[in-house]
Amino acid sequence: MTFRWLCGVLRVRGKTDLFLVFLFAAAFAALPVFALLPSLWGFAAASAVTYAVDEVLH
C-alpha cells in the first residue's frame, strides 16, 4: 500500500494527517482497555491523546 492510496481512501491531506489518523485510532482503541483495567493514568493519557488529535484533525 502506498501513502497516496491510503490518503485517498481515508480522505486526508498528507502524511502528517495520516499519522494523526492512526494515532487517533490507536488511542481510541486503547480507551476501553484502560477503562476496564485499574489504570487511571493510562485512561487519562489515552483520552488526552484522543482529544488532542481530534482537535487537530477538525
C-alpha positions as a Markdown table, in Angstrom:
| # | Residue | x | y | z |
|---|---|---|---|---|
| 1 | Met | 0.0 | 0.0 | 0.0 |
| 2 | Thr | 1.2 | 3.4 | -0.8 |
| 3 | Phe | 0.8 | 6.6 | 1.2 |
| 4 | Arg | -1.1 | 8.2 | -1.6 |
| 5 | Trp | -3.6 | 5.3 | -1.8 |
| 6 | Leu | -4.2 | 5.4 | 2.0 |
| 7 | Cys | -4.6 | 9.2 | 2.0 |
| 8 | Gly | -7.2 | 8.8 | -0.8 |
| 9 | Val | -9.1 | 6.1 | 1.0 |
| 10 | Leu | -9.1 | 7.9 | 4.4 |
| 11 | Arg | -9.6 | 11.3 | 2.8 |
| 12 | Val | -6.7 | 13.0 | 4.5 |
| 13 | Arg | -4.3 | 15.6 | 3.1 |
| 14 | Gly | -0.9 | 14.2 | 3.6 |
| 15 | Lys | 1.5 | 12.0 | 5.6 |
| 16 | Thr | 1.1 | 14.1 | 8.8 |
| 17 | Asp | -2.7 | 13.8 | 8.8 |
| 18 | Leu | -2.4 | 10.1 | 8.0 |
| 19 | Phe | -0.1 | 9.6 | 11.0 |
| 20 | Leu | -2.6 | 11.6 | 13.2 |
| 21 | Val | -5.5 | 9.3 | 12.0 |
| 22 | Phe | -3.5 | 6.2 | 13.0 |
| 23 | Leu | -2.6 | 7.8 | 16.3 |
| 24 | Phe | -6.3 | 8.7 | 16.9 |
| 25 | Ala | -7.3 | 5.1 | 16.1 |
| 26 | Ala | -4.8 | 3.6 | 18.5 |
| 27 | Ala | -5.7 | 5.9 | 21.3 |
| 28 | Phe | -9.4 | 5.4 | 20.7 |
| 29 | Ala | -8.9 | 1.6 | 20.7 |
| 30 | Ala | -7.0 | 1.8 | 24.0 |
| 31 | Leu | -9.7 | 3.7 | 25.8 |
| 32 | Pro | -11.9 | 0.6 | 26.6 |
| 33 | Val | -8.8 | -1.4 | 27.6 |
| 34 | Phe | -7.7 | 1.3 | 30.1 |
| 35 | Ala | -11.3 | 1.7 | 31.3 |
| 36 | Leu | -11.5 | -1.9 | 32.3 |
| 37 | Leu | -8.0 | -2.1 | 33.8 |
| 38 | Pro | -7.4 | -0.2 | 37.0 |
| 39 | Ser | -5.1 | 2.3 | 35.3 |
| 40 | Leu | -6.2 | 5.8 | 35.7 |
| 41 | Trp | -3.0 | 7.2 | 34.2 |
| 42 | Gly | -3.4 | 5.1 | 31.1 |
| 43 | Phe | -7.0 | 6.1 | 30.6 |
| 44 | Ala | -6.2 | 9.8 | 31.1 |
| 45 | Ala | -3.3 | 9.6 | 28.6 |
| 46 | Ala | -5.4 | 7.8 | 26.0 |
| 47 | Ser | -8.3 | 10.2 | 26.4 |
| 48 | Ala | -6.0 | 13.2 | 26.2 |
| 49 | Val | -4.3 | 11.9 | 23.0 |
| 50 | Thr | -7.7 | 11.2 | 21.5 |
| 51 | Tyr | -9.0 | 14.7 | 22.4 |
| 52 | Ala | -5.8 | 16.4 | 21.1 |
| 53 | Val | -5.7 | 14.5 | 17.8 |
| 54 | Asp | -9.4 | 15.1 | 17.2 |
| 55 | Glu | -8.9 | 18.8 | 17.7 |
| 56 | Val | -6.0 | 18.9 | 15.3 |
| 57 | Leu | -7.9 | 16.9 | 12.6 |
| 58 | His | -11.0 | 19.0 | 12.8 |
